[in-house]
Amino acid sequence: MNLNQNPLVNLAEIWTDFLNFWGQAWWIEVFTTQPKCIYYFGPFADRQQAHLAISGYVEDLESESAKVIHLKLEQCKPKRLTSDFEDAVA
């Protein structure tokens, strides 16, 4: 363990990992048309944290010429962080 690291940060990470293990963490689900993909960003311990992070992820995708068509906050445990749209919907 890094002695300079804040113990509260460690506790928050442990809590988020626990929530994610049980499928209760929050994830940002982003659907794009170019490319036709579904991206998951997270995990987050609560909905508000996920909501506050949305704009940064959208900006990153758009800077890579992705066209975002839909966003959703989900309590889930995604199997893959990026999926082709057709594979994810099937």
Secondary structure, 3 states (H helix, E strand, C coil): CCCCCCHHHHHHHHHHHHHHHCCCCEEEEEEEEECEEEEEEEEECCHHHHHHHHHHHHHHHHHCCCEEEEEEEEECCCCCCEEEHHHHHC
